[in-house]
Amino acid sequence: MNETWLGKEEPALAELTNRSLAKYKLLIDGACEWEEFQQRLAFLSTLAAKYHSDIASVSVAALLQREKIDAAIVGLSPQNYDAQNRMLTQLPLIDLHDLQEMDRWSCHL
């Protein structure tokens, strides 16, 4: 997840330019409606600002702070490999209140 899709209109599956985007859209459709997905992205964007980070870093950090989660597999794009790799070494510590707010989401992606 990242800022790319924040505030965007729901794309039609046929409009998506590659299989990865189509796969992610199908996952979103299976988990929740586009509007709820947008609400989650907006919340994550607020947290990203709070923690001086970005949506992807906040998402990975929150996942890694979960009980019984020891690792996460993060896909890095070849265009930004160095910057993305550095981001993974600077993950914010998400406070308990924010983690609990995420637990209340009905849309679990």
N, CA, C and O atoms as CSV, one atom per row, in Angstrom:
chain,resi,resn,atom,element,x,y,z
A,1,MET,N,N,0.838,-1.171,0.000
A,1,MET,CA,C,0.000,0.000,0.000
A,1,MET,C,C,0.879,1.229,0.000
A,1,MET,O,O,1.928,1.280,0.643
A,2,ASN,N,N,0.420,2.210,-0.737
A,2,ASN,CA,C,1.121,3.488,-0.704
A,2,ASN,C,C,0.182,4.613,-1.112
A,2,ASN,O,O,-1.008,4.398,-1.342
A,3,GLU,N,N,0.728,5.795,-1.195
A,3,GLU,CA,C,-0.058,6.984,-1.485
A,3,GLU,C,C,-0.621,7.027,-2.908
A,3,GLU,O,O,-1.492,7.847,-3.197
A,4,THR,N,N,-0.149,6.180,-3.779
A,4,THR,CA,C,-0.550,6.200,-5.185
A,4,THR,C,C,-2.066,6.171,-5.368
A,4,THR,O,O,-2.593,6.878,-6.228
A,5,TRP,N,N,-2.765,5.377,-4.587
A,5,TRP,CA,C,-4.202,5.182,-4.781
A,5,TRP,C,C,-5.065,6.031,-3.850
A,5,TRP,O,O,-6.292,5.979,-3.938
A,6,LEU,N,N,-4.462,6.796,-2.978
A,6,LEU,CA,C,-5.206,7.629,-2.043
A,6,LEU,C,C,-6.030,8.675,-2.792
A,6,LEU,O,O,-5.494,9.442,-3.592
A,7,GLY,N,N,-7.323,8.698,-2.528
A,7,GLY,CA,C,-8.211,9.688,-3.136
A,7,GLY,C,C,-8.565,9.426,-4.586
A,7,GLY,O,O,-9.135,10.296,-5.245
A,8,LYS,N,N,-8.246,8.264,-5.092
A,8,LYS,CA,C,-8.527,7.945,-6.499
A,8,LYS,C,C,-9.899,7.296,-6.650
A,8,LYS,O,O,-10.392,6.619,-5.748
A,9,GLU,N,N,-10.495,7.520,-7.806
A,9,GLU,CA,C,-11.747,6.847,-8.150
A,9,GLU,C,C,-11.466,5.354,-8.350
A,9,GLU,O,O,-10.359,4.965,-8.720
A,10,GLU,N,N,-12.455,4.553,-8.106
A,10,GLU,CA,C,-12.286,3.104,-8.270
A,10,GLU,C,C,-12.033,2.769,-9.739
A,10,GLU,O,O,-12.822,3.140,-10.608
A,11,PRO,N,N,-10.946,2.076,-10.012
A,11,PRO,CA,C,-10.659,1.711,-11.404
A,11,PRO,C,C,-11.457,0.473,-11.811
A,11,PRO,O,O,-11.750,-0.388,-10.982
A,12,ALA,N,N,-11.798,0.394,-13.074
A,12,ALA,CA,C,-12.385,-0.835,-13.606
A,12,ALA,C,C,-11.248,-1.828,-13.783
A,12,ALA,O,O,-10.127,-1.441,-14.114
A,13,LEU,N,N,-11.527,-3.083,-13.566
A,13,LEU,CA,C,-10.505,-4.123,-13.677
A,13,LEU,C,C,-9.829,-4.080,-15.042
A,13,LEU,O,O,-8.617,-4.272,-15.137
A,14,ALA,N,N,-10.592,-3.832,-16.090
A,14,ALA,CA,C,-10.042,-3.804,-17.450
A,14,ALA,C,C,-9.090,-2.623,-17.670
A,14,ALA,O,O,-8.268,-2.663,-18.585
A,15,GLU,N,N,-9.190,-1.575,-16.846
A,15,GLU,CA,C,-8.328,-0.397,-16.985
A,15,GLU,C,C,-6.942,-0.595,-16.385
A,15,GLU,O,O,-6.025,0.166,-16.692
A,16,LEU,N,N,-6.776,-1.590,-15.545
A,16,LEU,CA,C,-5.508,-1.773,-14.845
A,16,LEU,C,C,-4.451,-2.293,-15.805
A,16,LEU,O,O,-4.723,-3.157,-16.639
A,17,THR,N,N,-3.256,-1.762,-15.678
A,17,THR,CA,C,-2.229,-1.954,-16.704
A,17,THR,C,C,-1.394,-3.218,-16.572
A,17,THR,O,O,-0.654,-3.561,-17.495
A,18,ASN,N,N,-1.493,-3.918,-15.448
A,18,ASN,CA,C,-0.721,-5.157,-15.328
A,18,ASN,C,C,-1.400,-6.141,-14.380
A,18,ASN,O,O,-2.349,-5.789,-13.680
A,19,ARG,N,N,-0.914,-7.351,-14.368
A,19,ARG,CA,C,-1.533,-8.406,-13.553
A,19,ARG,C,C,-1.461,-8.122,-12.065
A,19,ARG,O,O,-2.389,-8.448,-11.325
A,20,SER,N,N,-0.366,-7.518,-11.619
A,20,SER,CA,C,-0.244,-7.210,-10.192
A,20,SER,C,C,-1.339,-6.256,-9.741
A,20,SER,O,O,-1.957,-6.469,-8.698
A,21,LEU,N,N,-1.585,-5.204,-10.519
A,21,LEU,CA,C,-2.646,-4.266,-10.156
A,21,LEU,C,C,-4.005,-4.949,-10.157
A,21,LEU,O,O,-4.823,-4.709,-9.270
A,22,ALA,N,N,-4.248,-5.797,-11.147
A,22,ALA,CA,C,-5.519,-6.534,-11.202
A,22,ALA,C,C,-5.656,-7.445,-9.985
A,22,ALA,O,O,-6.735,-7.541,-9.400
A,23,LYS,N,N,-4.575,-8.110,-9.603
A,23,LYS,CA,C,-4.604,-8.997,-8.426
A,23,LYS,C,C,-4.943,-8.192,-7.171
A,23,LYS,O,O,-5.794,-8.606,-6.384
A,24,TYR,N,N,-4.281,-7.039,-6.976
A,24,TYR,CA,C,-4.546,-6.221,-5.800
A,24,TYR,C,C,-5.977,-5.705,-5.787
A,24,TYR,O,O,-6.609,-5.645,-4.732
A,25,LYS,N,N,-6.484,-5.336,-6.944
A,25,LYS,CA,C,-7.871,-4.856,-7.021
A,25,LYS,C,C,-8.836,-5.975,-6.630
A,25,LYS,O,O,-9.812,-5.731,-5.921
A,26,LEU,N,N,-8.571,-7.193,-7.086
A,26,LEU,CA,C,-9.420,-8.332,-6.714
A,26,LEU,C,C,-9.348,-8.605,-5.208
A,26,LEU,O,O,-10.355,-8.961,-4.595
A,27,LEU,N,N,-8.171,-8.442,-4.615
A,27,LEU,CA,C,-8.041,-8.613,-3.162
A,27,LEU,C,C,-8.841,-7.559,-2.410
A,27,LEU,O,O,-9.504,-7.864,-1.419
A,28,ILE,N,N,-8.777,-6.328,-2.882
A,28,ILE,CA,C,-9.561,-5.247,-2.261
A,28,ILE,C,C,-11.050,-5.551,-2.393
A,28,ILE,O,O,-11.798,-5.420,-1.424
A,29,ASP,N,N,-11.485,-5.957,-3.587
A,29,ASP,CA,C,-12.895,-6.278,-3.803
A,29,ASP,C,C,-13.362,-7.401,-2.878
A,29,ASP,O,O,-14.500,-7.391,-2.408
A,30,GLY,N,N,-12.487,-8.365,-2.621
A,30,GLY,CA,C,-12.848,-9.478,-1.751
A,30,GLY,C,C,-12.885,-9.114,-0.279
A,30,GLY,O,O,-13.574,-9.764,0.507
A,31,ALA,N,N,-12.141,-8.071,0.103
A,31,ALA,CA,C,-12.038,-7.707,1.516
A,31,ALA,C,C,-13.029,-6.618,1.920
A,31,ALA,O,O,-13.535,-6.623,3.042
A,32,CYS,N,N,-13.307,-5.689,1.012
A,32,CYS,CA,C,-14.165,-4.556,1.359
A,32,CYS,C,C,-14.536,-3.796,0.090
A,32,CYS,O,O,-14.105,-4.149,-1.008
A,33,GLU,N,N,-15.315,-2.783,0.253
A,33,GLU,CA,C,-15.677,-1.911,-0.859
A,33,GLU,C,C,-14.578,-0.875,-1.070
A,33,GLU,O,O,-13.800,-0.606,-0.154
A,34,TRP,N,N,-14.504,-0.293,-2.261
A,34,TRP,CA,C,-13.488,0.701,-2.589
A,34,TRP,C,C,-13.535,1.896,-1.632
A,34,TRP,O,O,-12.492,2.411,-1.229
A,35,GLU,N,N,-14.735,2.331,-1.272
A,35,GLU,CA,C,-14.875,3.478,-0.374
A,35,GLU,C,C,-14.232,3.189,0.982
A,35,GLU,O,O,-13.550,4.046,1.544
A,36,GLU,N,N,-14.447,1.994,1.502
A,36,GLU,CA,C,-13.836,1.648,2.787
A,36,GLU,C,C,-12.319,1.540,2.649
A,36,GLU,O,O,-11.588,1.939,3.555
A,37,PHE,N,N,-11.846,1.012,1.542
A,37,PHE,CA,C,-10.412,0.964,1.275
A,37,PHE,C,C,-9.834,2.374,1.277
A,37,PHE,O,O,-8.754,2.601,1.823
A,38,GLN,N,N,-10.542,3.318,0.672
A,38,GLN,CA,C,-10.093,4.711,0.650
A,38,GLN,C,C,-10.046,5.300,2.064
A,38,GLN,O,O,-9.144,6.073,2.388
A,39,GLN,N,N,-11.017,4.933,2.898
A,39,GLN,CA,C,-11.017,5.405,4.287
A,39,GLN,C,C,-9.795,4.888,5.033
A,39,GLN,O,O,-9.181,5.614,5.815
A,40,ARG,N,N,-9.447,3.629,4.787
A,40,ARG,CA,C,-8.268,3.041,5.438
A,40,ARG,C,C,-6.989,3.733,4.966
A,40,ARG,O,O,-6.103,4.027,5.769
A,41,LEU,N,N,-6.899,3.990,3.661
A,41,LEU,CA,C,-5.724,4.692,3.137
A,41,LEU,C,C,-5.617,6.093,3.746
A,41,LEU,O,O,-4.521,6.545,4.077
A,42,ALA,N,N,-6.747,6.774,3.892
A,42,ALA,CA,C,-6.738,8.111,4.488
A,42,ALA,C,C,-6.247,8.050,5.934
A,42,ALA,O,O,-5.457,8.894,6.359
A,43,PHE,N,N,-6.709,7.062,6.683
A,43,PHE,CA,C,-6.251,6.893,8.066
A,43,PHE,C,C,-4.750,6.617,8.098
A,43,PHE,O,O,-4.024,7.206,8.898
A,44,LEU,N,N,-4.288,5.721,7.229
A,44,LEU,CA,C,-2.857,5.418,7.174
A,44,LEU,C,C,-2.043,6.645,6.759
A,44,LEU,O,O,-0.919,6.826,7.227
A,45,SER,N,N,-2.594,7.478,5.895
A,45,SER,CA,C,-1.922,8.708,5.497
A,45,SER,C,C,-1.782,9.655,6.693
A,45,SER,O,O,-0.747,10.299,6.862
A,46,THR,N,N,-2.822,9.735,7.515
A,46,THR,CA,C,-2.771,10.542,8.735
A,46,THR,C,C,-1.691,10.018,9.679
A,46,THR,O,O,-0.929,10.795,10.254
A,47,LEU,N,N,-1.632,8.692,9.835
A,47,LEU,CA,C,-0.595,8.096,10.681
A,47,LEU,C,C,0.799,8.352,10.097
A,47,LEU,O,O,1.749,8.623,10.832
A,48,ALA,N,N,0.905,8.264,8.790
A,48,ALA,CA,C,2.200,8.504,8.151
A,48,ALA,C,C,2.694,9.915,8.475
A,48,ALA,O,O,3.874,10.109,8.767
A,49,ALA,N,N,1.803,10.885,8.424
A,49,ALA,CA,C,2.186,12.258,8.775
A,49,ALA,C,C,2.566,12.341,10.254
A,49,ALA,O,O,3.551,12.988,10.609
A,50,LYS,N,N,1.794,11.696,11.102
A,50,LYS,CA,C,2.058,11.701,12.544
A,50,LYS,C,C,3.436,11.137,12.857
A,50,LYS,O,O,4.147,11.659,13.716
A,51,TYR,N,N,3.811,10.069,12.158
A,51,TYR,CA,C,5.087,9.395,12.422
A,51,TYR,C,C,6.201,9.845,11.461
A,51,TYR,O,O,7.269,9.235,11.422
A,52,HIS,N,N,5.952,10.898,10.698
A,52,HIS,CA,C,6.946,11.419,9.752
A,52,HIS,C,C,7.454,10.301,8.848
A,52,HIS,O,O,8.658,10.084,8.705
A,53,SER,N,N,6.503,9.602,8.246
A,53,SER,CA,C,6.821,8.425,7.458
A,53,SER,C,C,5.928,8.399,6.228
A,53,SER,O,O,5.460,9.443,5.773
A,54,ASP,N,N,5.693,7.212,5.692
A,54,ASP,CA,C,4.783,7.054,4.563
A,54,ASP,C,C,3.847,5.872,4.842
A,54,ASP,O,O,4.058,5.113,5.788
A,55,ILE,N,N,2.826,5.727,4.018
A,55,ILE,CA,C,1.821,4.689,4.231
A,55,ILE,C,C,2.448,3.298,4.253
A,55,ILE,O,O,2.110,2.483,5.111
A,56,ALA,N,N,3.346,3.020,3.331
A,56,ALA,CA,C,3.968,1.694,3.264
A,56,ALA,C,C,4.742,1.386,4.543
A,56,ALA,O,O,4.636,0.282,5.076
A,57,SER,N,N,5.514,2.341,5.039
A,57,SER,CA,C,6.306,2.117,6.254
A,57,SER,C,C,5.414,1.909,7.471
A,57,SER,O,O,5.666,1.025,8.290
A,58,VAL,N,N,4.379,2.719,7.584
A,58,VAL,CA,C,3.443,2.570,8.706
A,58,VAL,C,C,2.757,1.205,8.644
A,58,VAL,O,O,2.578,0.554,9.673
A,59,SER,N,N,2.374,0.772,7.449
A,59,SER,CA,C,1.704,-0.521,7.291
A,59,SER,C,C,2.613,-1.674,7.688
A,59,SER,O,O,2.190,-2.580,8.406
A,60,VAL,N,N,3.855,-1.648,7.226
A,60,VAL,CA,C,4.812,-2.713,7.560
A,60,VAL,C,C,5.122,-2.678,9.049
A,60,VAL,O,O,5.166,-3.726,9.694
A,61,ALA,N,N,5.338,-1.488,9.606
A,61,ALA,CA,C,5.640,-1.372,11.029
A,61,ALA,C,C,4.497,-1.911,11.885
A,61,ALA,O,O,4.736,-2.632,12.854
A,62,ALA,N,N,3.262,-1.568,11.537
A,62,ALA,CA,C,2.104,-2.055,12.299
A,62,ALA,C,C,2.005,-3.573,12.211
A,62,ALA,O,O,1.721,-4.238,13.207
A,63,LEU,N,N,2.235,-4.114,11.038
A,63,LEU,CA,C,2.202,-5.566,10.871
A,63,LEU,C,C,3.255,-6.238,11.748
A,63,LEU,O,O,2.959,-7.223,12.424
A,64,LEU,N,N,4.465,-5.722,11.743
A,64,LEU,CA,C,5.554,-6.330,12.503
A,64,LEU,C,C,5.379,-6.189,14.012
A,64,LEU,O,O,5.998,-6.928,14.777
A,65,GLN,N,N,4.543,-5.249,14.448
A,65,GLN,CA,C,4.286,-5.088,15.875
A,65,GLN,C,C,3.169,-6.007,16.371
A,65,GLN,O,O,2.864,-6.019,17.563
A,66,ARG,N,N,2.570,-6.761,15.485
A,66,ARG,CA,C,1.498,-7.679,15.878
A,66,ARG,C,C,2.066,-8.889,16.609
A,66,ARG,O,O,3.187,-9.330,16.357
A,67,GLU,N,N,1.258,-9.405,17.515
A,67,GLU,CA,C,1.624,-10.646,18.181
A,67,GLU,C,C,1.721,-11.762,17.147
A,67,GLU,O,O,0.931,-11.804,16.205
A,68,LYS,N,N,2.649,-12.631,17.311
A,68,LYS,CA,C,2.837,-13.809,16.460
A,68,LYS,C,C,3.317,-13.480,15.048
A,68,LYS,O,O,3.320,-14.354,14.180
A,69,ILE,N,N,3.718,-12.240,14.808
A,69,ILE,CA,C,4.282,-11.875,13.505
A,69,ILE,C,C,5.771,-11.634,13.719
A,69,ILE,O,O,6.162,-10.733,14.461
A,70,ASP,N,N,6.586,-12.436,13.073
A,70,ASP,CA,C,8.027,-12.308,13.238
A,70,ASP,C,C,8.714,-11.707,12.023
A,70,ASP,O,O,9.843,-11.228,12.122
A,71,ALA,N,N,8.040,-11.728,10.872
A,71,ALA,CA,C,8.675,-11.238,9.652
A,71,ALA,C,C,7.601,-10.842,8.652
A,71,ALA,O,O,6.445,-11.249,8.763
A,72,ALA,N,N,7.999,-10.050,7.686
A,72,ALA,CA,C,7.117,-9.662,6.588
A,72,ALA,C,C,7.926,-9.717,5.300
A,72,ALA,O,O,9.099,-9.346,5.276
A,73,ILE,N,N,7.303,-10.175,4.249
A,73,ILE,CA,C,7.945,-10.170,2.940
A,73,ILE,C,C,7.477,-8.916,2.225
A,73,ILE,O,O,6.284,-8.729,1.987
A,74,VAL,N,N,8.414,-8.075,1.892
A,74,VAL,CA,C,8.102,-6.790,1.283
A,74,VAL,C,C,8.634,-6.793,-0.135
A,74,VAL,O,O,9.813,-7.058,-0.370
A,75,GLY,N,N,7.751,-6.495,-1.083
A,75,GLY,CA,C,8.190,-6.400,-2.471
A,75,GLY,C,C,8.793,-5.034,-2.735
A,75,GLY,O,O,8.189,-4.007,-2.423
A,76,LEU,N,N,9.972,-5.025,-3.303
A,76,LEU,CA,C,10.646,-3.772,-3.629
A,76,LEU,C,C,10.714,-3.633,-5.136
A,76,LEU,O,O,11.035,-4.589,-5.843
A,77,SER,N,N,10.412,-2.449,-5.624
A,77,SER,CA,C,10.480,-2.239,-7.069
A,77,SER,C,C,11.913,-1.922,-7.479
A,77,SER,O,O,12.630,-1.258,-6.730
A,78,PRO,N,N,12.342,-2.377,-8.638
A,78,PRO,CA,C,13.720,-2.126,-9.067
A,78,PRO,C,C,14.026,-0.637,-9.276
A,78,PRO,O,O,15.186,-0.229,-9.206
A,79,GLN,N,N,12.999,0.172,-9.531
A,79,GLN,CA,C,13.226,1.595,-9.764
A,79,GLN,C,C,13.673,2.324,-8.495
A,79,GLN,O,O,14.441,3.283,-8.573
A,80,ASN,N,N,13.206,1.887,-7.349
A,80,ASN,CA,C,13.463,2.592,-6.089
A,80,ASN,C,C,14.137,1.711,-5.059
A,80,ASN,O,O,14.016,1.976,-3.863
A,81,TYR,N,N,14.825,0.701,-5.467
A,81,TYR,CA,C,15.324,-0.309,-4.547
A,81,TYR,C,C,16.093,0.295,-3.373
A,81,TYR,O,O,15.823,-0.057,-2.224
A,82,ASP,N,N,17.037,1.188,-3.631
A,82,ASP,CA,C,17.851,1.756,-2.555
A,82,ASP,C,C,17.007,2.532,-1.548
A,82,ASP,O,O,17.147,2.335,-0.341
A,83,ALA,N,N,16.142,3.403,-2.030
A,83,ALA,CA,C,15.296,4.199,-1.130
A,83,ALA,C,C,14.349,3.306,-0.341
A,83,ALA,O,O,14.143,3.522,0.853
A,84,GLN,N,N,13.769,2.303,-0.999
A,84,GLN,CA,C,12.844,1.411,-0.307
A,84,GLN,C,C,13.575,0.579,0.740
A,84,GLN,O,O,13.040,0.335,1.821
A,85,ASN,N,N,14.775,0.149,0.433
A,85,ASN,CA,C,15.558,-0.632,1.380
A,85,ASN,C,C,15.898,0.208,2.616
A,85,ASN,O,O,15.836,-0.289,3.741
A,86,ARG,N,N,16.256,1.477,2.407
A,86,ARG,CA,C,16.540,2.376,3.532
A,86,ARG,C,C,15.289,2.584,4.378
A,86,ARG,O,O,15.370,2.647,5.604
A,87,MET,N,N,14.122,2.691,3.721
A,87,MET,CA,C,12.868,2.879,4.433
A,87,MET,C,C,12.646,1.738,5.424
A,87,MET,O,O,12.154,1.966,6.529
A,88,LEU,N,N,12.999,0.531,5.043
A,88,LEU,CA,C,12.773,-0.624,5.908
A,88,LEU,C,C,13.650,-0.601,7.155
A,88,LEU,O,O,13.345,-1.283,8.133
A,89,THR,N,N,14.720,0.160,7.136
A,89,THR,CA,C,15.579,0.258,8.315
A,89,THR,C,C,15.136,1.375,9.244
A,89,THR,O,O,15.702,1.544,10.324
A,90,GLN,N,N,14.124,2.144,8.836
A,90,GLN,CA,C,13.680,3.298,9.620
A,90,GLN,C,C,12.187,3.232,9.921
A,90,GLN,O,O,11.512,4.261,9.925
A,91,LEU,N,N,11.671,2.048,10.170
A,91,LEU,CA,C,10.237,1.898,10.429
A,91,LEU,C,C,9.863,2.556,11.755
A,91,LEU,O,O,10.590,2.426,12.740
A,92,PRO,N,N,8.734,3.258,11.784
A,92,PRO,CA,C,8.311,3.906,13.025
A,92,PRO,C,C,7.729,2.889,14.014
A,92,PRO,O,O,7.296,1.807,13.615
A,93,LEU,N,N,7.721,3.236,15.282
A,93,LEU,CA,C,7.057,2.448,16.301
A,93,LEU,C,C,5.638,2.999,16.446
A,93,LEU,O,O,5.451,4.142,16.863
A,94,ILE,N,N,4.643,2.185,16.101
A,94,ILE,CA,C,3.240,2.624,16.119
A,94,ILE,C,C,2.693,2.461,17.531
A,94,ILE,O,O,2.853,1.402,18.138
A,95,ASP,N,N,2.045,3.504,18.062
A,95,ASP,CA,C,1.555,3.391,19.442
A,95,ASP,C,C,0.332,2.484,19.523
A,95,ASP,O,O,-0.359,2.245,18.532
A,96,LEU,N,N,0.090,1.992,20.719
A,96,LEU,CA,C,-0.957,0.995,20.957
A,96,LEU,C,C,-2.332,1.486,20.526
A,96,LEU,O,O,-3.104,0.716,19.955
A,97,HIS,N,N,-2.652,2.741,20.785
A,97,HIS,CA,C,-3.962,3.281,20.406
A,97,HIS,C,C,-4.179,3.167,18.889
A,97,HIS,O,O,-5.255,2.768,18.444
A,98,ASP,N,N,-3.172,3.514,18.113
A,98,ASP,CA,C,-3.290,3.438,16.656
A,98,ASP,C,C,-3.407,1.996,16.183
A,98,ASP,O,O,-4.161,1.707,15.254
A,99,LEU,N,N,-2.669,1.093,16.811
A,99,LEU,CA,C,-2.787,-0.330,16.459
A,99,LEU,C,C,-4.192,-0.851,16.770
A,99,LEU,O,O,-4.764,-1.615,15.993
A,100,GLN,N,N,-4.738,-0.434,17.907
A,100,GLN,CA,C,-6.092,-0.861,18.272
A,100,GLN,C,C,-7.124,-0.320,17.302
A,100,GLN,O,O,-8.099,-1.004,16.990
A,101,GLU,N,N,-6.924,0.902,16.821
A,101,GLU,CA,C,-7.835,1.466,15.821
A,101,GLU,C,C,-7.825,0.605,14.560
A,101,GLU,O,O,-8.878,0.345,13.977
A,102,MET,N,N,-6.653,0.167,14.142
A,102,MET,CA,C,-6.557,-0.695,12.961
A,102,MET,C,C,-7.263,-2.032,13.192
A,102,MET,O,O,-7.828,-2.601,12.258
A,103,ASP,N,N,-7.235,-2.534,14.419
A,103,ASP,CA,C,-7.881,-3.809,14.728
A,103,ASP,C,C,-9.398,-3.727,14.569
A,103,ASP,O,O,-10.054,-4.750,14.375
A,104,ARG,N,N,-9.956,-2.526,14.649
A,104,ARG,CA,C,-11.409,-2.355,14.529
A,104,ARG,C,C,-11.881,-2.323,13.067
A,104,ARG,O,O,-13.084,-2.347,12.806
A,105,TRP,N,N,-10.962,-2.270,12.141
A,105,TRP,CA,C,-11.351,-2.220,10.738
A,105,TRP,C,C,-12.064,-3.486,10.328
A,105,TRP,O,O,-11.661,-4.588,10.699
A,106,SER,N,N,-13.119,-3.326,9.564
A,106,SER,CA,C,-13.771,-4.513,9.001
A,106,SER,C,C,-13.091,-4.919,7.697
A,106,SER,O,O,-13.270,-6.044,7.229
A,107,CYS,N,N,-12.328,-4.029,7.121
A,107,CYS,CA,C,-11.614,-4.274,5.874
A,107,CYS,C,C,-10.187,-4.704,6.193
A,107,CYS,O,O,-9.331,-3.862,6.466
A,108,HIS,N,N,-9.931,-5.989,6.159
A,108,HIS,CA,C,-8.588,-6.496,6.496
A,108,HIS,C,C,-7.891,-6.918,5.214
A,108,HIS,O,O,-8.223,-7.947,4.625
A,109,LEU,N,N,-6.931,-6.125,4.791
A,109,LEU,CA,C,-6.170,-6.421,3.587
A,109,LEU,C,C,-4.837,-7.004,3.950
A,109,LEU,O,O,-4.042,-7.323,3.066
